[in-house]
Amino acid sequence: MLRFLVFILFLVSSFLSAKIIKINTGNEQNTIASAIKNASDYDTIIVSRGRYTESNLIISKKLRMIGVNDPVIDAAKGGSIFHVRSSGVTIRGFVLINTTVSYTVENSAIKIENADSCRIENNQFKNNFFGIYLLGAANCLIKGNRFVSYGKSEAGSGNGIHLWKCRNITIEGNRIQGHRDGIYLEFAQNCLVKDNYSSDNRRYGMHFMFSNSCTYEHNTFTGNSAGVAVMFTRYVNMHNNRFENNWGTGSYGLLLKEIYNSTISGNTFNNNSVGLYSEGSNKIIIENNIFIKNGWAVRLMANSMDNVFRNNDFLMNTFEISTNSTQNFNNFDDNYWSQYKGYDLNKDGKGDIPHHPVSLYSILVEKNSTALLLLRSFLVEILNYSEKVFPILTPEKLVDNSPSMSRIN
């Protein structure tokens, strides 16, 4: 108890002795670098409106960096801007621009290394290699920032928000455009990604690998080369996101590769080449989602097993389900299918005959992509009808035995 009281008194005395340091462009000697050098723990550095050409600013103290009226810090291609090596740092209200593209160094507008409880809020990031790079960080908040980059290739672009070996990071309410990946997580644990808008990125709107027990919800991923890739991960909760307008060869709304024991619910997959692609992913609950106007609503590879599709709406997709197997080890129940041709004589809201969402044509396209040239031809209609009457190539057991007669979501 005594130690706790001493600690509290130390904190109070530290805050009471903290000072405010003001920086403006009118004094050439009054630089951000000198202010950081002369500051002590718990001080606040207030930077006034103006343009500051400074880079590689190392913060190894518990400081609050506050920009007033959007001061611009220009790295002028001189490397990174802020390198945070202390816990408890806040950076708010800046316009951070022009970090250097490098193939050997992760030059970033803000890099946080082995620090805890940092807050990066309401900043603008423009024309940077990496926007925010977290390495070994924990319990940090990244909120309300805006990222715009102009990389012309994947190799020449960094990620908007990049996490490596981090835990308990909240990424909330950011807008990210033009990076390689909008948001990237690798070896991250217990992170929350919500209310972000990630668009027009070179590779993925979000990409994470080996990042267990994370949740992402209420995000929008639109117009990226591919929407979201989740790989080699367990216990992921994916709720109420929008995957939209992710078109191109090998493009997906959501790509799953070796994902286990996860939940995908309440999402909208709209106008993607492939809404959901699953490879080697098992024991996933896919429920209450909307798949609308996609090329393929779902592409389910043979090595994806023990997954449950229920209470989803499949609306106006060119292909509802596609697979590369004649067998099925997944469960489809109580979904609504706009291509269902059955009936409901007993008026219980469920179709009286099962729905087979895999067409013969989708199997042919899976084996030979040039068959797409026959899309919507009369020959394809005859083939699909014949296969439904006498199924030979399509997986006979991949059926929804209780298809809903009306939309669910």
N, C-alpha and C positions, 0 to 999 in steps of 0.2 A: 504493500500500500504506500509506503514511504517513497519507494522508487517511482511509483506512478505519479505521485504528487510532485516530486522533483522534476519529472519529465514534463508535466503540464506547466509548471512554473517556467521551465526552460523555453517551452514553445511560446508562452505568453510574452516573456521578456524578449524573445527573438522577433516576434511580430511588432512589439512596441518600439523596438529599436530600428526596425526596417525603414528605409528611406525611399523617396521617389526621385528618380533621375530622369530629367527631361532632355530629349534630343531633338534638334531641329537643323535644317539645312543652312541656317544663317551663320553658323560657327564651324569653320573647317576643322578645328581641333576637336570639336564635340561630335565624335563618331560613335556609331553603334559598337564597334570593336572596343573603343576606349571605355565606353560606359559599362560593357560587360566585364572588362578587366578590373575596373574600379569598384564594381558592385560587390555586395555581400549577400549571403543567403537571405532569402525572403524580401529582398529589395524588388521594387517595381521600376522597370525602364519604360518610359512613355515616349514613343517616337511620333513626332508630328508629321503632318502631310509634307510630302516632298519626294525627291528621288535620291536614293543612296546607292552608290556603286561600291558594294562591299561583298566579300565572299569568305567562305571557310571560317565562319564565326563559331568558336567552340564555347559551349555553355556547360560549365562543370559546377554550377551553383544553382540553388533552388530559386530561380528568378521568374518573375512575371514580365513577359515581353508584350506590351500593348501598343498596337498601332492606332493612331487617331486620324480619321479621315483618309484612310487607305494609303499610307505611305508605301512607296515602291522600293523594294530592295532588289537591285539588279546585280546578278553574279557576273555579268558581262563575260560569260563563257570562261570564268575563272575557277570552275570547280563546283562545289556545293555552296549553300548559304549557311543554314544553321546545322551544327552538329551537336546534339544534346547528349551529354554524358552524366547528367544528374537527374535524380528523381524529383518529382514535384514541380516541374517546369510547365509554364503556360505560355503559349504563343498565340496571339489573337489579333486579327484586324489588319494583316499585312497583305500586300501584293508582292509575290515572290516570283521572279522571272529569270530566265536565261541561264539555267545551269548547263554544264557541259555534257554533251554526248560522249560516252566513253565505252569501250569494249572490255575494259579491265577494272574500272572503278564505278561503283554505284553512286554517281554524283546525284545529289538530291537537294530539293529546296529545303526539306527538313529531314534530318536523319536522327533517329533516337536509338541509342545503343545501350543495352543493359541498364535501363532506367525504369522506374516505377511511377505510376500515378501522374503521368503527364497529360496535358490537355492542349489539343490543337484545334482551334475553333475559329470559324468565320474568316478564313483567309482565302485569297485568290492565288491560284498557281497557274502561271502562263509560260508556255514554251520551255518546260523543264524536261530533263531526261527522266528521272524519277520525281514524283511529287513528294510523297511522304514515305520514308523507308524506316520500318521498325525492325530492330535486330535484338532479340533477347529481351524484349520489353514486356511489361505486365501492367494490368489495371489502368490502361490508358483510354482516353476518349478522343475520337477524331470526329468532329461534328460540324456540319454547316459550311463546309469548304467547297470551293469551286475550282475544277481542274480543266484546263484546256491545253492540249499539246498538239504538235504538228508533225510528228514523225512520219516519214514517207515509207518506212518499212518496219517489219517486226524487229529486225536486228538493230535498227537505229532508234528504237523507241524503248523507254523504260515503262514501268507500271505507274498508274496513278497513286494507288495506295498499296504498299508492299509489306507483308508481314513474314518474318522468318523466326521460327522458334519463339513464338509469343504466346501469352495466355491472358485470358480475361480482357480482351480488347473490344471496345464498342465502336463500331463504324456507323455513323448515323447521319442521315440528311445531307449527304454530299452529292454533288453533280460532277460527273467525270466524263471527259470526251477526248478522243484522239490519242490515247496512249496505246501501248501494246496490250496489256490487260488493264481494265479499269481498276479492279481490285484483285489482289493476289495474296493467297494465304498458303504457307507451307510449314508443316509441323507446328500449327497453331492449335490451341486447345481452349475450349469454352469461350469462344468468341461470338459476338452478336453483330450481325450486319443487317441494318434495317433502314427503310425509307430513303434509300439511295437511288439515283438515276444515272445509269451507266450506258452511254451511247457512242456509236461510231468509233469504237476502238479497233485497233488493227487485228487483234486476235480474239480475246474473250472479254465480254462484259465483266465477268468474274471468273476466277480460276483458283480452285484450291485443291491441295494434295496433302495426304497424310495429316489431316486436320480433324481430329475426332471431337465429338460432342459440341459441335458448333450449330448455330441457328442463323438462318437468313430469312427475312420476312418483309413484305410490303416494299420490295424493291422493283424497279423497272429496268429491264435489259433490252435495248432496242437498237437495231441497225448496226450491230457488231458483226464481225466476220463469223463469230458464233456467240451464242448468248452466254451460257454458263457451263463450265466443265468442273465436275466433282469427281475426284479420282482417289482411289486407294484410301478410303476413309470409312469410318463407322459412326453411327449415332448422329446423323445429320438431320436436322429439322428444316424443311423447306416449305414455307407457308405463305400464301397470299402474295406471290410475286407475279409479275407480268413478263413474259418472254415474247417479244414481238419483232417482226420484220427482220429476223436474222436469216438472210438468204445467201445461197452460194453453194458451190460444190464442197461437200464435207461440212456443211454448216448445220447447226442445231440450235433449238431453243435451249435445251438442257441435255448435256451429255453426262452419262453415268458410266464409270469404268471401275469395276471392283469396289462397289459400295455395298455396305451391309447394315442391316438393322436400322433403317432410316424411314422417314416419313415425308411424303410429298403431298400436300393438301392445299386446297383453296387457290391454286394457281391458275393463270390463264395463259395458254399457249396459242398465240394468234399470228397467223401468216408467217410461219417459219418453213424453211425447206423440210426440216424434221422437227416436230414438236419435242419429243422425248426419245432419246437413243440410249439403250441400255445394253451394256456388254459386261458379262461376268459379275452382275450385281444381283444380290440375293436378299430375301427377307425384307422387302421394302413394301410399305403400304402406300398405294397411290389412290387417293380418294378425293372426291368433291372438287375435281379440277375441270376446266373447260378447255377442250382442244378444238379450235375453230380455224378453218381455212388454211390448214397446213398442207404441204405436199404429202408428207407422211405424218399422221398424228403420233404414232408410236412405232419405232423399229426396235424389236425385241429379239436379241440374239439368243441362240440355243443355250448358251452357258449362263443365262439369267434365269434363276429358278426360285420357287417359293415366294414369288411376288404376288400381291393382291391388288387387283384393279376393281374398285367398287364406287358406285355413285358418281361416276364421271360423265360429262356430256361430250360426245363426239359429233361435231357439227360441220358439215360441208368440207370435210377433208378429202383430198384425192384418194389417199389410201388410209384406212382406219388403223389396221395393225399389219405390220410386215415382219416376217421372220425368215431365218435361214434354216429352219428345222421342220420336219414333218411331225414332230412330237411337241408336247406342251407340258410344262411342269409349273405353270402359273395358274392363278385363279381369277376368272372374270365373272362378276356378279352385279346385277342391278344397275348397269350403266345405260345411258340413253345413246342410241345410235341413229343418226339422221338417215343412214342408208338401210335401216331395218325395214323389211317388206312384210313383216308378220302382222298379226291381228290379236285382239284381246276380247274373246267372246264372253268370258266370265266377268269382265269389267273390274278386275282387281288391280289395274294399272300396270300389269306385267304382261309381256308378250307370251302367247300360248305356245309358240315354237321358238327354239333357240336361235340366236343370231351368230353367224359365222363371220367374224370381222376380217378374216384373212382371205383375200380374193386370189384366184389362180393368177391373175395378171400381176399382182404384187409379188408373187413367188417368181414369176418369169423375170420381172424387172430386177429382183434381188440377185438372180443368177446372171442376168445379162442386161446391163443398163441401157443398151441401145434399143431395147424393147419399148422404151418410153416414147419412141417415135409413133407407136400405135395407140397412144393415149386417146381415149374417147372415140375410138373407131368401132364400127359395128361388129367387127370380128372379135374384139375384146369383150364386148357385151355377151356374145354367144359363148365364148370360152368360160366366162365367169358363171353364167347361168348353168352350163353343163357341169361344171365342177361342183356347184351347190347341189345338183341332183345326184351326181355320182362322184363324191369326193375321192380323188386319187393322190394328188400332189399336196393339197393343203392339209395342215394339221387338223385332223378330225376332232380332236379333243380340245382345241383352242376355240371355245365357244362361251357365249354368255347365255346361260340357261334361263335367266330371268331378266331379260332386257326391259328397261323402263319404256313405257309408251309416251312419256312426256319428259320435258327437260327437268333436270333436278336442281341445277345451280343457277 
